[in-house]
Amino acid sequence: MRKLFWILVAIIGAFAVGGIAISRGETINAMWIVVAAVCVYALGYRFYSAWIAARVLTVDATRATPAVRLNNGRDFVPTHKWIVFGHHFAAIAGPGPLIGPTLAAQFGYLPGTLWILVGAVLGGCVQDMTILFLSTRRNGRSLGQMAKEELGPIGGYAAMIGTLVIMIILIAVLGLVVVNAMRHSPWATSTVFATIPIAILIGLYLKNIRPGRVLEASLIGVALLLFAVVGGGWIDANPTIREWFNWDGPSLAWFVIGYGFIAAVLPVWLLLAPRDYLSTFLKLGTVFLLAIAVVIMSPEIKMPAVTQFIDGTGPIFGGKLFPFVFITIACGAVSGFHALVSSGTTPKLISNEADVRLVGYGSMMLESGVAIMAMIAATLLDPGVYFAINSAPGVVGATAEAAVETISSWGFPVTVQQMSELAQAMGESTLFARTGGAPSLAVGMANIFSSAFGQSMLAIWYHFAIMFEAVFILTTLDAGTRVGRFMLQDFMGHFWKPMGETSWYPSVLIASALIVAGWGYFLYIGVVDPNGGINILWPLFGISNQLLAGIALCVATGILVKQGKLKFAWVTGAPLAWLAIVTTTATWEKVVSPDVRVGFLAAADQLAARLAQGTLPPEQAAVAPQLIFNQRLDAVLAIILTLVLWVVIVDTARVCWRVAKGLPVLPTSEAPATFISVTEARITVTETR
Amino acid sequence: MRIDLRAWWSFVRRLAADDAYERYLEHHRQHHPNTPPLDRRSFYLLEQQRKWSGVQRCC
C-alpha cells in the first residue's frame, strides 16, 4: 500500500515536471509548478535523505548528542525537533531566495524552477544536512573550525576569508535592494523608516517593561508595523509631508550606511534583537500566507517557459543561461551561508541524531519552496511589466516612452499607460526601473494576496510586501555587520591583543567602521551606477555564496573519505564538482568576456575609452572614474574568490590522496561516542516524533 | 481538545523563546540549587548577548 502511494507520487511528479517542461502554450497554471515541487521534495525527503542518513552518514539514534551530553540550559539544550526545525528555518531563510528567482525569471520560468528543485534536493539540502550532522558529531564546531581541524590550516583560513567576503558583498547587495525599493517612494521610505523606532520601542519594552515576554511584545510590534504600512499611505497622500520622505538614491544609500554603523555598535537588545523578533514573525507569517494564497489563486504564469535572453542579452543581468542561472539563484537551490548556521548554533539544540534529517534536509526544502513561490510571483506578471520594472535605465532607455518601446520590441508588449495605471494601483508615482527584484516581487505578491484575500487593497499589500522585505533585509544587514565585526576583531587581535576584545569600545568602533565602509563602498557605487548596480553585485554575491558552499562540501567530502567512505563521496563530491564548474566559468566570463554587460574589464575599458574621448554626458563623466575603478576591483575580487575555492579543493584532494595512499592525515575531530540506552533512544525519538 | 490547545500554545511559546526564563529557572533549580538564579531582566539581557555573538541570520 505504502509502495503504491510512493509510486503514485513519482508518477504525478514526473507528469507535472514533464508538463511544465514541454508546455509551449500561451500560459500555464502555477499549480503545475506547485505540484511538481511538492512531489520532488516528497521523493527527495522520503528516499534520498533517508538513504544518506542511514548509509552515508550512518546516523545513530543511540548516540548522545552534544545537547544531551553538555546540556547547560543555555546554548546546549536538547530541543523538540519541530522547534529546532522552526529555529533553523527562521535562521536560514532570508531575502536571498526571494530575490534570486525574481531576477532569474528573465530566462523564463523553466530554467530557474528546474535548478531550484534539482539544486535543492541533490545539493543544498544535502549540504545543510551533512554539515549539521558533522557539526553535531563535533560538539557544534563551526565550519571554519571543522575545515581547520579536518583538512588543515589552509582550509580554515580559506573558510574565514570566504565568510568575510561573502558577508560584505551580501550586505552591499541587500542594501542596494532596499535603496532601490525606497528611491523616490515616500510611502515605502516612511514605512521602512518607521520600522526603526518601532523596533527600539519593542526593545525597551522587552528590557524594561515586561522583560523577555517575547510573544506579546512581538504581537504589539507587528500591529505597529501594519499600522506603519497604512500610515505610510496617509503620508504619501499629504503633499507637504510626502516630500520629507522623497529621497534620491545616494541619500538613501548614506542613510543605510549610517544606520548600519549605528545598529552595529548599539547594544543588541535595543535594536537588533527586537527587530529580529519582528522580522521572524513577519517572515513565518508571510511565507505561510503566501503559500495559501498561491494555492487559492492558482495564477496563470504569463512568462514564457524560456525567453530569448538565454543567449546572454538579458536586460536585468548580462550573461548566458549557463552559468548565470546557477549563479543568480544561489539561496533556494544551494546556499553556502547555510553551512554557517548548520554548524555552530543549530547542532547544539539537536536532541537526537535522527533529527538532522528533518532539521537539515527539511528546512532547506522549505526554503527552496519559498524560492519557488518567488518564481511564481515574478512570472505571473505580464512579461512586459516585469521587464519594465526590473530593467535599468542604462539598458532600456531613460524615459518611460523609450523603455516601453525597447521592451515591446523584444516581443513583450507593454504601454506607458499600463505602467502608470499599475503604479497608481500600487500607490507609487512610477514603477519603471525599480531594479533589485523587491518591487517586482512586491507587485507579484500584492497580486496574489489581493486576489486571494480581497481585491481592494492592492497598494496596501504592495507596501506590506516592501516593508516585509525591508525588515528582514535590515535584520540581515545588522546581524551580518555584527558577525563581520567579530571576525575582524578576532583577526586584528592576532596583531594587537586589545583589538581582539569584543567589548572594548575603540575596537568595536574601528572594526564596525571598517566592515560598514567595506559594504558601504559597494552599495554606494551600485546606487550611482546607471546600469543599476544589481547587474554587477548580484553575480558577485552568487559567486561568493556558492564559493562558501564549495568550501562546506569540501569539508564534508574530505571527512567522508577520511572515514573510509570513498564510495559515497560522490554524495557531496558531485554537487561540489558542479559548483566548482559553475563558479569558475562564471568568474572567467565576468573577468574576460568582451561583452561589456558581462565582463568587468571590458566594461571598465569601454567606459575609460569613452571618458577619454569626452563622449560621456557630464553627470556620467563625474562618476566614471569611480565606476572604472570599481569594475577592475570587482574583477580582482572575483578572481580571489575563485582562487580561494580552488585552494580548498586542492587541499581536500591532497587529504583524500593521502588517505588513499595510507599516509597519515589529521585525526578525526569527532567527539568520543557516549551512548544512551536503546530504550532511552527510543523514548527521545518517539517524544520528538 | 483542551490538551491539544495547551500543547499547541506551549509549542508556540517555545518556538518564540517566550518561555526561556521559565526553562532557565527549571534548569537552574535542578543543577545549581544552592546559588540564586538571575532575575528575569538580567537573564534576558545575557541571553541576547549570547545569541547575537554568532551567525544567527542568513541571506
Interface residues (C-beta under 8 A of the other chain):
Chain A: N71 N72 G73 R74 D75 V77 T79 H80 W82 I83 G86 H87 A91 I92 A93 G94 P95 G96 S142 L170 L174 L206 K207 N208 P211 G212 R213 V214 L215 S218 V268 W269 L272 A273 D276 Y277 A330 C331 S335 F337 H338 L340 V341 G344 T345 T475 T476 A479 G480 R482 V483 F486 T502 F541 N545
Chain B: F11 V12 R13 R14 L15 A16 A17 D18 A20 Y21 R23 Y24 H27 H28 H31 R40 R41 F43 Y44 L45 E47 Q48 Q49 R50 K51 W52 S53 G54 V55 Q56 R57 C58 C59
